[in-house]
Amino acid sequence: MSETATASSDTRQVITDRADNADNEADKKAEPDYEEIICILNAEIRILDLAIQKIEKDDPRVDALTRQRDELINERRMVRLSEISRPGLAPKDEMFMF
């Protein structure tokens, strides 16, 4: 009976180790692609800029589009700050030196 318990324990350990390895691999792949995110945000901002230019200035949609564009610009700033502040990427004292 103890051999069965030992084998079962060994099997559980192998399964746990494999799950941990899979989690570690998933974590490595889960790191966001900041360049891609910024490119997408830039494209969305540009589309909104073009839409704002096409609409007459007194149209009420201009304010809504401008607010949406400003939100995307702020989001882009946050993504850039996240990219800069990744561990090991840049020393903290150089973080805001552009």
Backbone as XML, in Angstrom:
<?xml version="1.0"?>
<chain id="A" units="angstrom">
  <residue number="1" name="MET">
    <atom name="N" x="0.814" y="-1.182" z="0.000"/>
    <atom name="CA" x="0.000" y="0.000" z="0.000"/>
    <atom name="C" x="0.862" y="1.252" z="0.000"/>
  </residue>
  <residue number="2" name="SER">
    <atom name="N" x="2.009" y="1.208" z="0.715"/>
    <atom name="CA" x="2.863" y="2.389" z="0.775"/>
    <atom name="C" x="3.503" y="2.671" z="-0.582"/>
  </residue>
  <residue number="3" name="GLU">
    <atom name="N" x="3.755" y="1.608" z="-1.378"/>
    <atom name="CA" x="4.294" y="1.819" z="-2.719"/>
    <atom name="C" x="3.292" y="2.573" z="-3.586"/>
  </residue>
  <residue number="4" name="THR">
    <atom name="N" x="2.014" y="2.240" z="-3.431"/>
    <atom name="CA" x="0.968" y="2.923" z="-4.189"/>
    <atom name="C" x="0.882" y="4.376" z="-3.760"/>
  </residue>
  <residue number="5" name="ALA">
    <atom name="N" x="0.973" y="4.627" z="-2.468"/>
    <atom name="CA" x="0.922" y="5.998" z="-1.955"/>
    <atom name="C" x="2.129" y="6.790" z="-2.439"/>
  </residue>
  <residue number="6" name="THR">
    <atom name="N" x="3.304" y="6.158" z="-2.450"/>
    <atom name="CA" x="4.508" y="6.827" z="-2.924"/>
    <atom name="C" x="4.402" y="7.130" z="-4.416"/>
  </residue>
  <residue number="7" name="ALA">
    <atom name="N" x="3.931" y="6.168" z="-5.186"/>
    <atom name="CA" x="3.768" y="6.372" z="-6.625"/>
    <atom name="C" x="2.762" y="7.484" z="-6.891"/>
  </residue>
  <residue number="8" name="SER">
    <atom name="N" x="1.688" y="7.491" z="-6.121"/>
    <atom name="CA" x="0.669" y="8.527" z="-6.281"/>
    <atom name="C" x="1.240" y="9.893" z="-5.927"/>
  </residue>
  <residue number="9" name="SER">
    <atom name="N" x="2.039" y="9.942" z="-4.875"/>
    <atom name="CA" x="2.677" y="11.191" z="-4.465"/>
    <atom name="C" x="3.659" y="11.671" z="-5.527"/>
  </residue>
  <residue number="10" name="ASP">
    <atom name="N" x="4.436" y="10.728" z="-6.082"/>
    <atom name="CA" x="5.380" y="11.073" z="-7.148"/>
    <atom name="C" x="4.644" y="11.604" z="-8.375"/>
  </residue>
  <residue number="11" name="THR">
    <atom name="N" x="3.544" y="10.963" z="-8.719"/>
    <atom name="CA" x="2.751" y="11.402" z="-9.871"/>
    <atom name="C" x="2.214" y="12.804" z="-9.640"/>
  </residue>
  <residue number="12" name="ARG">
    <atom name="N" x="1.698" y="13.048" z="-8.427"/>
    <atom name="CA" x="1.198" y="14.389" z="-8.098"/>
    <atom name="C" x="2.309" y="15.425" z="-8.204"/>
  </residue>
  <residue number="13" name="GLN">
    <atom name="N" x="3.509" y="15.061" z="-7.758"/>
    <atom name="CA" x="4.634" y="15.993" z="-7.815"/>
    <atom name="C" x="5.009" y="16.309" z="-9.262"/>
  </residue>
  <residue number="14" name="VAL">
    <atom name="N" x="5.017" y="15.286" z="-10.116"/>
    <atom name="CA" x="5.321" y="15.496" z="-11.535"/>
    <atom name="C" x="4.276" y="16.418" z="-12.158"/>
  </residue>
  <residue number="15" name="ILE">
    <atom name="N" x="3.009" y="16.180" z="-11.859"/>
    <atom name="CA" x="1.932" y="17.018" z="-12.398"/>
    <atom name="C" x="2.078" y="18.448" z="-11.903"/>
  </residue>
  <residue number="16" name="THR">
    <atom name="N" x="2.379" y="18.613" z="-10.614"/>
    <atom name="CA" x="2.561" y="19.950" z="-10.041"/>
    <atom name="C" x="3.738" y="20.662" z="-10.694"/>
  </residue>
  <residue number="17" name="ASP">
    <atom name="N" x="4.848" y="19.939" z="-10.875"/>
    <atom name="CA" x="6.024" y="20.539" z="-11.522"/>
    <atom name="C" x="5.716" y="20.974" z="-12.951"/>
  </residue>
  <residue number="18" name="ARG">
    <atom name="N" x="5.008" y="20.133" z="-13.683"/>
    <atom name="CA" x="4.648" y="20.487" z="-15.065"/>
    <atom name="C" x="3.721" y="21.703" z="-15.093"/>
  </residue>
  <residue number="19" name="ALA">
    <atom name="N" x="2.784" y="21.757" z="-14.163"/>
    <atom name="CA" x="1.871" y="22.905" z="-14.107"/>
    <atom name="C" x="2.636" y="24.181" z="-13.773"/>
  </residue>
  <residue number="20" name="ASP">
    <atom name="N" x="3.580" y="24.077" z="-12.837"/>
    <atom name="CA" x="4.397" y="25.245" z="-12.489"/>
    <atom name="C" x="5.221" y="25.710" z="-13.683"/>
  </residue>
  <residue number="21" name="ASN">
    <atom name="N" x="5.810" y="24.769" z="-14.407"/>
    <atom name="CA" x="6.585" y="25.129" z="-15.599"/>
    <atom name="C" x="5.704" y="25.786" z="-16.653"/>
  </residue>
  <residue number="22" name="ALA">
    <atom name="N" x="4.505" y="25.264" z="-16.829"/>
    <atom name="CA" x="3.579" y="25.853" z="-17.802"/>
    <atom name="C" x="3.186" y="27.265" z="-17.376"/>
  </residue>
  <residue number="23" name="ASP">
    <atom name="N" x="2.953" y="27.465" z="-16.074"/>
    <atom name="CA" x="2.628" y="28.805" z="-15.570"/>
    <atom name="C" x="3.779" y="29.770" z="-15.814"/>
  </residue>
  <residue number="24" name="ASN">
    <atom name="N" x="5.004" y="29.316" z="-15.563"/>
    <atom name="CA" x="6.170" y="30.177" z="-15.782"/>
    <atom name="C" x="6.308" y="30.552" z="-17.253"/>
  </residue>
  <residue number="25" name="GLU">
    <atom name="N" x="6.088" y="29.599" z="-18.141"/>
    <atom name="CA" x="6.155" y="29.886" z="-19.581"/>
    <atom name="C" x="5.057" y="30.864" z="-19.981"/>
  </residue>
  <residue number="26" name="ALA">
    <atom name="N" x="3.870" y="30.686" z="-19.423"/>
    <atom name="CA" x="2.759" y="31.596" z="-19.739"/>
    <atom name="C" x="3.062" y="32.997" z="-19.236"/>
  </residue>
  <residue number="27" name="ASP">
    <atom name="N" x="3.685" y="33.103" z="-18.058"/>
    <atom name="CA" x="4.047" y="34.416" z="-17.522"/>
    <atom name="C" x="5.053" y="35.117" z="-18.426"/>
  </residue>
  <residue number="28" name="LYS">
    <atom name="N" x="6.006" y="34.366" z="-18.961"/>
    <atom name="CA" x="6.996" y="34.960" z="-19.861"/>
    <atom name="C" x="6.327" y="35.497" z="-21.122"/>
  </residue>
  <residue number="29" name="LYS">
    <atom name="N" x="5.364" y="34.757" z="-21.635"/>
    <atom name="CA" x="4.673" y="35.163" z="-22.857"/>
    <atom name="C" x="3.640" y="36.251" z="-22.585"/>
  </residue>
  <residue number="30" name="ALA">
    <atom name="N" x="3.237" y="36.424" z="-21.342"/>
    <atom name="CA" x="2.182" y="37.376" z="-21.006"/>
    <atom name="C" x="2.675" y="38.817" z="-20.969"/>
  </residue>
  <residue number="31" name="GLU">
    <atom name="N" x="3.982" y="39.031" z="-21.061"/>
    <atom name="CA" x="4.501" y="40.396" z="-21.035"/>
    <atom name="C" x="3.965" y="41.154" z="-22.243"/>
  </residue>
  <residue number="32" name="PRO">
    <atom name="N" x="3.369" y="42.305" z="-22.003"/>
    <atom name="CA" x="2.750" y="43.037" z="-23.114"/>
    <atom name="C" x="3.773" y="43.553" z="-24.117"/>
  </residue>
  <residue number="33" name="ASP">
    <atom name="N" x="3.351" y="43.643" z="-25.352"/>
    <atom name="CA" x="4.174" y="44.204" z="-26.415"/>
    <atom name="C" x="3.865" y="45.694" z="-26.467"/>
  </residue>
  <residue number="34" name="TYR">
    <atom name="N" x="4.678" y="46.476" z="-25.753"/>
    <atom name="CA" x="4.406" y="47.903" z="-25.610"/>
    <atom name="C" x="4.433" y="48.633" z="-26.946"/>
  </residue>
  <residue number="35" name="GLU">
    <atom name="N" x="5.336" y="48.256" z="-27.823"/>
    <atom name="CA" x="5.410" y="48.918" z="-29.132"/>
    <atom name="C" x="4.117" y="48.728" z="-29.910"/>
  </residue>
  <residue number="36" name="GLU">
    <atom name="N" x="3.585" y="47.524" z="-29.877"/>
    <atom name="CA" x="2.342" y="47.242" z="-30.594"/>
    <atom name="C" x="1.179" y="48.032" z="-29.993"/>
  </residue>
  <residue number="37" name="ILE">
    <atom name="N" x="1.114" y="48.083" z="-28.674"/>
    <atom name="CA" x="0.049" y="48.837" z="-28.009"/>
    <atom name="C" x="0.130" y="50.309" z="-28.377"/>
  </residue>
  <residue number="38" name="ILE">
    <atom name="N" x="1.330" y="50.867" z="-28.354"/>
    <atom name="CA" x="1.510" y="52.285" z="-28.683"/>
    <atom name="C" x="1.154" y="52.538" z="-30.148"/>
  </residue>
  <residue number="39" name="CYS">
    <atom name="N" x="1.517" y="51.638" z="-31.043"/>
    <atom name="CA" x="1.157" y="51.798" z="-32.462"/>
    <atom name="C" x="-0.359" y="51.803" z="-32.645"/>
  </residue>
  <residue number="40" name="ILE">
    <atom name="N" x="-1.043" y="50.919" z="-31.954"/>
    <atom name="CA" x="-2.505" y="50.868" z="-32.047"/>
    <atom name="C" x="-3.110" y="52.152" z="-31.503"/>
  </residue>
  <residue number="41" name="LEU">
    <atom name="N" x="-2.623" y="52.612" z="-30.346"/>
    <atom name="CA" x="-3.132" y="53.861" z="-29.777"/>
    <atom name="C" x="-2.862" y="55.034" z="-30.707"/>
  </residue>
  <residue number="42" name="ASN">
    <atom name="N" x="-1.668" y="55.077" z="-31.297"/>
    <atom name="CA" x="-1.351" y="56.154" z="-32.245"/>
    <atom name="C" x="-2.308" y="56.145" z="-33.431"/>
  </residue>
  <residue number="43" name="ALA">
    <atom name="N" x="-2.624" y="54.964" z="-33.941"/>
    <atom name="CA" x="-3.550" y="54.863" z="-35.071"/>
    <atom name="C" x="-4.941" y="55.346" z="-34.677"/>
  </residue>
  <residue number="44" name="GLU">
    <atom name="N" x="-5.398" y="54.949" z="-33.484"/>
    <atom name="CA" x="-6.713" y="55.391" z="-33.025"/>
    <atom name="C" x="-6.748" y="56.902" z="-32.829"/>
  </residue>
  <residue number="45" name="ILE">
    <atom name="N" x="-5.677" y="57.452" z="-32.283"/>
    <atom name="CA" x="-5.599" y="58.906" z="-32.085"/>
    <atom name="C" x="-5.627" y="59.614" z="-33.429"/>
  </residue>
  <residue number="46" name="ARG">
    <atom name="N" x="-4.892" y="59.092" z="-34.389"/>
    <atom name="CA" x="-4.856" y="59.711" z="-35.728"/>
    <atom name="C" x="-6.233" y="59.665" z="-36.394"/>
  </residue>
  <residue number="47" name="ILE">
    <atom name="N" x="-6.931" y="58.552" z="-36.257"/>
    <atom name="CA" x="-8.280" y="58.433" z="-36.822"/>
    <atom name="C" x="-9.204" y="59.472" z="-36.200"/>
  </residue>
  <residue number="48" name="LEU">
    <atom name="N" x="-9.120" y="59.632" z="-34.879"/>
    <atom name="CA" x="-9.951" y="60.639" z="-34.217"/>
    <atom name="C" x="-9.573" y="62.043" z="-34.669"/>
  </residue>
  <residue number="49" name="ASP">
    <atom name="N" x="-8.278" y="62.308" z="-34.830"/>
    <atom name="CA" x="-7.843" y="63.621" z="-35.334"/>
    <atom name="C" x="-8.452" y="63.903" z="-36.704"/>
  </residue>
  <residue number="50" name="LEU">
    <atom name="N" x="-8.420" y="62.910" z="-37.579"/>
    <atom name="CA" x="-8.988" y="63.087" z="-38.918"/>
    <atom name="C" x="-10.499" y="63.302" z="-38.856"/>
  </residue>
  <residue number="51" name="ALA">
    <atom name="N" x="-11.169" y="62.560" z="-37.987"/>
    <atom name="CA" x="-12.619" y="62.727" z="-37.840"/>
    <atom name="C" x="-12.951" y="64.121" z="-37.326"/>
  </residue>
  <residue number="52" name="ILE">
    <atom name="N" x="-12.172" y="64.605" z="-36.377"/>
    <atom name="CA" x="-12.394" y="65.943" z="-35.820"/>
    <atom name="C" x="-12.202" y="66.997" z="-36.900"/>
  </residue>
  <residue number="53" name="GLN">
    <atom name="N" x="-11.207" y="66.814" z="-37.752"/>
    <atom name="CA" x="-10.953" y="67.776" z="-38.831"/>
    <atom name="C" x="-12.089" y="67.799" z="-39.852"/>
  </residue>
  <residue number="54" name="LYS">
    <atom name="N" x="-12.719" y="66.650" z="-40.087"/>
    <atom name="CA" x="-13.775" y="66.555" z="-41.095"/>
    <atom name="C" x="-15.102" y="67.153" z="-40.615"/>
  </residue>
  <residue number="55" name="ILE">
    <atom name="N" x="-15.301" y="67.192" z="-39.305"/>
    <atom name="CA" x="-16.563" y="67.686" z="-38.749"/>
    <atom name="C" x="-16.466" y="69.196" z="-38.562"/>
  </residue>
  <residue number="56" name="GLU">
    <atom name="N" x="-17.562" y="69.876" z="-38.795"/>
    <atom name="CA" x="-17.584" y="71.321" z="-38.578"/>
    <atom name="C" x="-17.355" y="71.621" z="-37.102"/>
  </residue>
  <residue number="57" name="LYS">
    <atom name="N" x="-16.671" y="72.712" z="-36.832"/>
    <atom name="CA" x="-16.250" y="73.038" z="-35.466"/>
    <atom name="C" x="-17.420" y="73.231" z="-34.503"/>
  </residue>
  <residue number="58" name="ASP">
    <atom name="N" x="-18.578" y="73.678" z="-34.983"/>
    <atom name="CA" x="-19.708" y="73.909" z="-34.086"/>
    <atom name="C" x="-20.548" y="72.650" z="-33.858"/>
  </residue>
  <residue number="59" name="ASP">
    <atom name="N" x="-20.164" y="71.552" z="-34.465"/>
    <atom name="CA" x="-20.878" y="70.286" z="-34.293"/>
    <atom name="C" x="-20.607" y="69.748" z="-32.883"/>
  </residue>
  <residue number="60" name="PRO">
    <atom name="N" x="-21.643" y="69.318" z="-32.160"/>
    <atom name="CA" x="-21.445" y="68.815" z="-30.789"/>
    <atom name="C" x="-20.595" y="67.539" z="-30.721"/>
  </residue>
  <residue number="61" name="ARG">
    <atom name="N" x="-20.455" y="66.835" z="-31.819"/>
    <atom name="CA" x="-19.639" y="65.615" z="-31.816"/>
    <atom name="C" x="-18.157" y="65.918" z="-31.649"/>
  </residue>
  <residue number="62" name="VAL">
    <atom name="N" x="-17.749" y="67.143" z="-31.979"/>
    <atom name="CA" x="-16.336" y="67.512" z="-31.873"/>
    <atom name="C" x="-15.862" y="67.387" z="-30.427"/>
  </residue>
  <residue number="63" name="ASP">
    <atom name="N" x="-16.669" y="67.866" z="-29.484"/>
    <atom name="CA" x="-16.278" y="67.779" z="-28.070"/>
    <atom name="C" x="-16.123" y="66.328" z="-27.621"/>
  </residue>
  <residue number="64" name="ALA">
    <atom name="N" x="-17.058" y="65.479" z="-28.013"/>
    <atom name="CA" x="-16.991" y="64.068" z="-27.620"/>
    <atom name="C" x="-15.765" y="63.387" z="-28.228"/>
  </residue>
  <residue number="65" name="LEU">
    <atom name="N" x="-15.506" y="63.664" z="-29.492"/>
    <atom name="CA" x="-14.335" y="63.067" z="-30.147"/>
    <atom name="C" x="-13.035" y="63.592" z="-29.547"/>
  </residue>
  <residue number="66" name="THR">
    <atom name="N" x="-13.020" y="64.870" z="-29.206"/>
    <atom name="CA" x="-11.822" y="65.459" z="-28.597"/>
    <atom name="C" x="-11.557" y="64.836" z="-27.230"/>
  </residue>
  <residue number="67" name="ARG">
    <atom name="N" x="-12.607" y="64.638" z="-26.440"/>
    <atom name="CA" x="-12.442" y="63.986" z="-25.130"/>
    <atom name="C" x="-11.918" y="62.564" z="-25.303"/>
  </residue>
  <residue number="68" name="GLN">
    <atom name="N" x="-12.481" y="61.852" z="-26.272"/>
    <atom name="CA" x="-12.037" y="60.478" z="-26.518"/>
    <atom name="C" x="-10.570" y="60.456" z="-26.948"/>
  </residue>
  <residue number="69" name="ARG">
    <atom name="N" x="-10.181" y="61.383" z="-27.812"/>
    <atom name="CA" x="-8.789" y="61.470" z="-28.259"/>
    <atom name="C" x="-7.872" y="61.774" z="-27.076"/>
  </residue>
  <residue number="70" name="ASP">
    <atom name="N" x="-8.272" y="62.701" z="-26.211"/>
    <atom name="CA" x="-7.466" y="63.048" z="-25.038"/>
    <atom name="C" x="-7.306" y="61.856" z="-24.098"/>
  </residue>
  <residue number="71" name="GLU">
    <atom name="N" x="-8.358" y="61.051" z="-23.950"/>
    <atom name="CA" x="-8.263" y="59.849" z="-23.119"/>
    <atom name="C" x="-7.252" y="58.863" z="-23.708"/>
  </residue>
  <residue number="72" name="LEU">
    <atom name="N" x="-7.261" y="58.718" z="-25.026"/>
    <atom name="CA" x="-6.299" y="57.819" z="-25.672"/>
    <atom name="C" x="-4.871" y="58.334" z="-25.523"/>
  </residue>
  <residue number="73" name="ILE">
    <atom name="N" x="-4.702" y="59.642" z="-25.601"/>
    <atom name="CA" x="-3.368" y="60.229" z="-25.413"/>
    <atom name="C" x="-2.875" y="59.950" z="-23.998"/>
  </residue>
  <residue number="74" name="ASN">
    <atom name="N" x="-3.757" y="60.088" z="-23.008"/>
    <atom name="CA" x="-3.375" y="59.784" z="-21.624"/>
    <atom name="C" x="-3.054" y="58.301" z="-21.459"/>
  </residue>
  <residue number="75" name="GLU">
    <atom name="N" x="-3.832" y="57.452" z="-22.107"/>
    <atom name="CA" x="-3.561" y="56.015" z="-22.039"/>
    <atom name="C" x="-2.203" y="55.695" z="-22.659"/>
  </residue>
  <residue number="76" name="ARG">
    <atom name="N" x="-1.881" y="56.349" z="-23.760"/>
    <atom name="CA" x="-0.578" y="56.147" z="-24.412"/>
    <atom name="C" x="0.549" y="56.560" z="-23.466"/>
  </residue>
  <residue number="77" name="ARG">
    <atom name="N" x="0.359" y="57.672" z="-22.757"/>
    <atom name="CA" x="1.371" y="58.106" z="-21.775"/>
    <atom name="C" x="1.575" y="57.051" z="-20.700"/>
  </residue>
  <residue number="78" name="MET">
    <atom name="N" x="0.471" y="56.476" z="-20.226"/>
    <atom name="CA" x="0.572" y="55.458" z="-19.179"/>
    <atom name="C" x="1.299" y="54.211" z="-19.699"/>
  </residue>
  <residue number="79" name="VAL">
    <atom name="N" x="1.041" y="53.843" z="-20.934"/>
    <atom name="CA" x="1.731" y="52.687" z="-21.523"/>
    <atom name="C" x="3.223" y="52.971" z="-21.622"/>
  </residue>
  <residue number="80" name="ARG">
    <atom name="N" x="3.566" y="54.174" z="-22.043"/>
    <atom name="CA" x="4.991" y="54.525" z="-22.139"/>
    <atom name="C" x="5.654" y="54.498" z="-20.770"/>
  </residue>
  <residue number="81" name="LEU">
    <atom name="N" x="4.959" y="54.997" z="-19.746"/>
    <atom name="CA" x="5.516" y="54.954" z="-18.392"/>
    <atom name="C" x="5.672" y="53.513" z="-17.922"/>
  </residue>
  <residue number="82" name="SER">
    <atom name="N" x="4.711" y="52.669" z="-18.250"/>
    <atom name="CA" x="4.806" y="51.253" z="-17.877"/>
    <atom name="C" x="5.993" y="50.597" z="-18.560"/>
  </residue>
  <residue number="83" name="GLU">
    <atom name="N" x="6.194" y="50.943" z="-19.822"/>
    <atom name="CA" x="7.310" y="50.370" z="-20.579"/>
    <atom name="C" x="8.641" y="50.810" z="-19.985"/>
  </residue>
  <residue number="84" name="ILE">
    <atom name="N" x="8.737" y="52.073" z="-19.657"/>
    <atom name="CA" x="9.985" y="52.620" z="-19.127"/>
    <atom name="C" x="10.307" y="52.047" z="-17.756"/>
  </residue>
  <residue number="85" name="SER">
    <atom name="N" x="9.280" y="51.823" z="-16.948"/>
    <atom name="CA" x="9.517" y="51.420" z="-15.564"/>
    <atom name="C" x="9.609" y="49.908" z="-15.375"/>
  </residue>
  <residue number="86" name="ARG">
    <atom name="N" x="9.696" y="49.145" z="-16.466"/>
    <atom name="CA" x="9.862" y="47.697" z="-16.317"/>
    <atom name="C" x="11.167" y="47.408" z="-15.592"/>
  </residue>
  <residue number="87" name="PRO">
    <atom name="N" x="11.173" y="46.419" z="-14.701"/>
    <atom name="CA" x="12.405" y="46.081" z="-13.988"/>
    <atom name="C" x="13.509" y="45.687" z="-14.957"/>
  </residue>
  <residue number="88" name="GLY">
    <atom name="N" x="14.687" y="46.232" z="-14.706"/>
    <atom name="CA" x="15.842" y="45.886" z="-15.511"/>
    <atom name="C" x="15.950" y="46.630" z="-16.819"/>
  </residue>
  <residue number="89" name="LEU">
    <atom name="N" x="14.953" y="47.444" z="-17.151"/>
    <atom name="CA" x="15.001" y="48.147" z="-18.424"/>
    <atom name="C" x="15.821" y="49.416" z="-18.321"/>
  </residue>
  <residue number="90" name="ALA">
    <atom name="N" x="15.542" y="50.223" z="-17.307"/>
    <atom name="CA" x="16.254" y="51.493" z="-17.156"/>
    <atom name="C" x="16.409" y="51.798" z="-15.677"/>
  </residue>
  <residue number="91" name="PRO">
    <atom name="N" x="17.534" y="52.357" z="-15.306"/>
    <atom name="CA" x="17.685" y="52.783" z="-13.918"/>
    <atom name="C" x="16.635" y="53.833" z="-13.583"/>
  </residue>
  <residue number="92" name="LYS">
    <atom name="N" x="16.165" y="53.823" z="-12.358"/>
    <atom name="CA" x="15.092" y="54.733" z="-11.947"/>
    <atom name="C" x="15.463" y="56.196" z="-12.137"/>
  </residue>
  <residue number="93" name="ASP">
    <atom name="N" x="16.734" y="56.561" z="-11.934"/>
    <atom name="CA" x="17.111" y="57.971" z="-12.061"/>
    <atom name="C" x="17.115" y="58.434" z="-13.519"/>
  </residue>
  <residue number="94" name="GLU">
    <atom name="N" x="17.133" y="57.513" z="-14.475"/>
    <atom name="CA" x="17.113" y="57.883" z="-15.885"/>
    <atom name="C" x="15.727" y="57.723" z="-16.498"/>
  </residue>
  <residue number="95" name="MET">
    <atom name="N" x="14.755" y="57.367" z="-15.680"/>
    <atom name="CA" x="13.445" y="57.013" z="-16.193"/>
    <atom name="C" x="12.788" y="58.147" z="-16.974"/>
  </residue>
  <residue number="96" name="PHE">
    <atom name="N" x="12.950" y="59.381" z="-16.534"/>
    <atom name="CA" x="12.252" y="60.481" z="-17.182"/>
    <atom name="C" x="13.176" y="61.370" z="-17.999"/>
  </residue>
  <residue number="97" name="MET">
    <atom name="N" x="14.335" y="60.866" z="-18.338"/>
    <atom name="CA" x="15.272" y="61.660" z="-19.133"/>
    <atom name="C" x="15.071" y="61.332" z="-20.605"/>
  </residue>
  <residue number="98" name="PHE">
    <atom name="N" x="14.384" y="62.212" z="-21.302"/>
    <atom name="CA" x="14.149" y="62.011" z="-22.740"/>
    <atom name="C" x="14.853" y="63.071" z="-23.518"/>
  </residue>
</chain>
